[in-house]
Amino acid sequence: MSDYILNDDETIPILAWIGPQRDDITRENLRRMAEAGFNINLGAVDEEKILPVLDLCAETGVRLLWNHPAFDLGRKTPETGPGYQLTPEEKDRIRALVLKVKGHPGLYGYHVHDEPARADLDWNTAVVHEIEALDSYHMCYVNHNAPVIQGAYGAGTQEALWRAWIKKSTPRYLSYDHYPLEQKPWDVVKALGDAHNVFGNIVVKPNYFACLDFARSFCMALDLPLWAFTCSVPHWSYPEPTEGHLRFQLMCDLAYGARGLQYFTYWGDRSLVGNDGTPNPTYELAQRVNRDIHTLWKKLKGLRSIGVYHTGPVWEGTTKLMMYPVEAWGMDHLGLRFKCIGDPAVLGVFDDPDGNLYVLAVNKNPVESATISLDPSLEDTVPHKWHPLKPGEGKLFKILPDGPPVEA
């Protein structure tokens, strides 16, 4: 066992945000989660029931991210938040709970807060450090807003907010949420014309990739695992998710180097599983997508994210695929030849410890299938020139120094 739980995960963490709570955390409900590929449940559990619940979590392989009011002190104002110090009573309460559960194999971590503003950072940090003084192995979970609000919740800019958070709390991972797929009225869609982020009446937020790139830049520079989301419940302008919607968001997360994936939400009347424990149709969609992700992760886990490029129309915050050296300067010895043609794609570039290169190619269309080729020199009559991709699907390819890329 290492010094931190994220380093010991052989499978990719897939978090149910939110899963079954309290008395609904039963063996049957946890097994259903496991069957759908989930291995972490964000759940509220009362202290007197925590140990039996953790026993169930260990038995089923769906560990608990424990939501308890002692860890989450609520939102603070600009007057009450800065410089916040835990009271002796708050410290004692946190310590008692951590000591009770820290050695249990069914525990994944402690939920501290969701989407903190600048005024919340000091108390967030105080709770995290209080927990870590007793249990530095399990996760202290804080999830952040997407970097889309001017002023960044009181910090001035999102960069200033995340810099302050990282400096204060010294986190061991970084999580943020952003739900990019909206269903718009047809007159709004018509007014958008042929915009590259419009797919029928589904519109991908134009800042989606800029936000992913922003989060990735922090994580790559500081060597922090990135955790990101997919939206799995219809609410506001977010539509009933299709398999392509779920797959698009999760595969783009992976292409940008994510090491943990999250669903908002698993449990609820319109979510993957209803409040009575009955699976909704979207449950099977998530089950199929997660099955593919777990298979992909066996190959992706040992790789390092080293770049992200895009083909097709240029979006806000994206980088087009670079020319390879023989195109740019006629000097073939400077690098590997790598092209991608066909329909628009997101290309996450990775390497392994031996320096071999890989590309996770993701269909940039969450609604319709696409076709790409990583070997443009082949004629169209050669069947293996083209690789079909389902809506939002990603496929991993190994880039060979002396031959065409092959599916890994």
N, C-alpha and C positions, 0 to 999 in steps of 0.2 A: 504494500500500500504506500502511495506517495504522500506528500504533504497537503494535497488538495484534491477534492473529489473529481473535479473536471479532468484531471490528469489520469484518473483511473477508469474512466468510462470507455469501454470497448465499443459500445454502440453510441450512436449520436443521441444526445439528449433531445427528446421531443416532449415538450411541456404542454399539459392541458391547463390553459389559463382561461377560465376556471373549470375545475373538474368537480366531482361530487364532494359535498360538504358534510361535516358532522355525521349524523346517523345514516346518511346516504353513502358513506364510505364503507361499503360492504365487500365481502369477498367476491360476490357476483359482479358488482359494478367495477371493481378493480380488474378482474379478469377480462371483462369486456373491453376495458381500456387497453390492456396489454394485447388483446387480440387485434386491436386497431393500430398497434405500433406505438402507443404512448408508453413512456417509462417514468414520467414525473407528473404528479398531481398537485396543483396549487389548491390546498384545501384548508378550511377552517376546522379546527378540532379543539374541543374544550380540554383543559388540562387533565381532568380526572379520567378522560377516555383516551389520552394520547398513546399510552403504551400498547393497549390492545389494537389500536388502529395501526400503529407502526409494525406490529407483528403481522397484520394482514398485508401491509405494504411490502414487507420483506418476503413474505410467502409468494406474492403474485408478481413481484418484480417491478411494481409501479411505486416508486418511492415518493415520500411526502415532502413537499415544500410547505412548511408549516406556517399558516396564517393565524396569528394570535395578536390580540390588541396590545399585549405588553411590548411587542416589537415595533408596532406602528403607532406613533404618537399623534398622527393626524396632521393636517396642514397648519402651518404657522403663518403669521402675518409678517410684513417687513419690520414691525416693531417687536414681535415676540420671538422671531426665529433666529436672527443673527446672534452668535455667541451662546446658543442654548447649551445648558449644562444639565445632565441627567440628575434628578433628585436622588437621594439615598434610597427612597422607596422604589423608584423606577429601576435603579441598578440592582437592588436585591431581587426584584421580581424577574428581571431578565436572567440573572445568574441562576436562580432556582430552576427556571424552565430549561435553560441550556444544560445544566448539570443532570437534569432528569432524562434527557433524550440523546445527548451527544454521542454516546457509544452505540446507538441502535442502528442496525444495518438497514432498517426501513426508512431512515431519514435521508433526505437530500439536502435540505437547508432550511433557512429561516426567511420568510417574506418580511421585508422591512417596510418598503414603501413603493408606490407606483406614481410615476410622473412628477418628481419633485420640482418645485420652483426654487429660485435662489434662496428664499427664506427658509426652506426645509433642509438645506444641505448640512447645516451644523448639527441638527438633531439626528438626521440620518447617519452622519459620520459617527456621532457619539454612540448610537445603538450598535452600529457595525463593529466599532472597536471594542465595545463592551462584550459583544458576543465572541469576537475573535480572540479576546484574551483568554477565553475558556475553550473555545472550539474553532480553531483556524482551519479545520479540514472541510467542514460543510459550507455550502454556499450561503452568503448573505445577499439576498436578492433585492435589488433596486432596479426598476425599469424606468427608462426615460421617454419623454415625449419625442416625437419626430422634430427635426430641426427646421420648422416651417413658420414659427411665430416671431415676428419682429419684436425685439425687446427681450426675447428668450426668457420669459417668465421672471423678469426682474434682474437678469444678469447683464443685459445690454445686447449681447449676441449669443447664439448657441455655442460658439467656440468658447466664449468666456464662461458660460455655464458649465460645460463639460470639463474645461480646464480646472475650474474651481473644484468640481466634484472629484476629479482624479487627484488633484493635489491634496485635498483634505482627507479623502477616504482611502487612497491607494487601492482601488478596486482590483480584483483579479479576473474580471471579465466586464463587458459592457453590453447592455441590452437596451433596445429602443423599439417602439412600435410605430408603424406607419401602414395604413390600409389604403392601397393605391387604386383599387377598382371601384368606380362609381357608375351607377346606372342613371343616365340623364334623360330628360324628356326629348322626344324626337325633334322638336323645334330647336332645342339647344344644340343637339347633335348636328342638325342641318346647318346651323349657323357656323359650326366649327369647320365645315367643308371637308377637305381631304387631309385634315391634320393627321399626323402619323401616330398619334396616341388614341385614335378613335377606332373602335372595333364594333360595328353595329351601333347599338345604343350603350355600349360599355366604353367608358372613358378611363384610361390610365392617367392618373395625376401626372402632369408634366414634370413635377419636381421629384418623382419617385426615385429615379436613378441618381439624381444629385444627392438625395438624402442617404441612399445606400453608400455612395462614394464618400460622403462626409463621415459617416460612421466607420466605414472601413479604414479611412485614413488615420483616425485616432487609434484604431485597434492594431493596424499593421505597424505604426510608428512605435507604439508602446508594448507590442507583443501581447495584446489582450485578446482573448477569445471574444468574438462577436456573436451575440444572440439576436435573432430577429423573428418576425411574425408572419403569419398569414391570417386573413380575416375569414372566419368560418361561421359567422352568424349574420344574417341580414339585419341591418339597423340603419336608420337615417337613410343616406343615399347609397349605402353599400348593399349590393343585390344578394339574392339567394345564390350561394356559391356553387359553381359547377366544378367538375374535376379539373378543368383547365384553369379556372381561377385559383384554386388551391395550389395546383402544381406550379403555375407561373410564379406566384409569390415565393414559394419555398425554394424552387430551383434558382430563381434570381438571388435569393439570400445565399444559397450555397455558392453560386458563381462569384459572389462578392466576398467569399471566404468565411461565411458564417460557420460556427462550430456548435451552435445550439439553435433549435427551431421551436416555435411556439404557436399555438392555435388560440385565437380569441373568437369564440369560446368553445369549450367542449360540452358543458352542461347548461341546460336551459331549454325553455319551450321551443325555441327556433334554432337551437344549436345542434351539434352532432347527436347528442342524446338528450331526450326530454327530461323534465323534472321528475317524472315517474320512473326513470331508468330505461325507457323504451328508445331504441335507436331510431333516429330519423333517417331519411334517404341519404343525407350528406355523410352519415357515419360510414357507409360503404365506400363513398368517394375517398374519404380520408384514409380508410383502411388500405385501399389500393395505392394511393399516393405514398403513404408511409412505408408500405412494403417495398416499393421501388427505391425509396430514399435509404432504407436500411441496407438494401443490396448495394446501392451506389456507394454508401459510406464505407463499406469494406475496402473499396479501392481508393476512396477519397481521403480517408482518415489520416494516412501517413504522408499526405502531400501538403505542401506549403503554398498559400496563395501569393502570387508574385505580380499579378496584374489583371485588369479587366478592360476589355475592348468591346466595341459595338460595330455591327455592320448595319447597313440600311440608313435611313434618315438620321440625322444628328439630333439627339435629344439634349435638353438642358443637363449639364453635368456629366456628359459621356465623352469618351475618347474613341475616335475611330481606329480601326485596326491599322497598325503601321505597315508601311511597305517593307518587304524583306530586302536584304542588302543588294542582291543582284539587280533589283529594280531601281533602287536609289542610286547606286554608284557603279553598278556592273562588277561588284566584288563579291563573288559567291562564298568566299571563305569566312566572311564576318558573322554569319549566323545561319540558323535553320530556315529553310523556306516554309512559310506557313501562310496560307490564304484561306479565306472563307467566302464563298459565293452562294447565291440563292436568296432565300427570303431573309428578312432581318433577324439577327440573332445577338444574344449576349454571350460573350466569350470570356469565361473565367480561366485564366492561365495559372498553372500550378507547376511545381517541380517536386521531385523526390530527393532523398538524401544523396543519391548518386548523380544528380544533375539532369535526369531525364525530364522532359517537358510533357505536360498534359494540358488538354483544353476541355473544359466543360462547356459545351455548346447548348444554349437554351433558346427555344423558340420564343421570340419576343411578342408573339401574338397569344393572348390568353383565351381566344375564342375559336380560332381556326387552326388547322394543321399547317405545317410548313415543311419545306425541303431545303436542305443545305448540302454543300459539298466542300470538303477540306482538301480535295485533290482536283482542282480545276483543269489540270492538263489533260485529264481523261476526256474522251469523246462522250457525247450524250448517249451513245448506243451501249456504253459499258454500264451494266446495272449497278455495280458497286461504287459508281461515282457519287450517287445521290443517297442522302440519309433522310428519310421521312421523320418528322417530329410531330407528336401529338400536340394539341394546344398546351403551351407552357412547359412542354417536356424538355428535359435536359439529358444529353448523352455525353459520356466521357471518352475522349480520344487520346491516344498516346502519339506524340509527335516523334517520328523516327528520323535520325540524321541522314539516312541513306535510302529512304523510301517514303511512300505516302503515309499519312496518318492512319492509324487503325483504331477501331473501337476497343477500348480497354475492358 
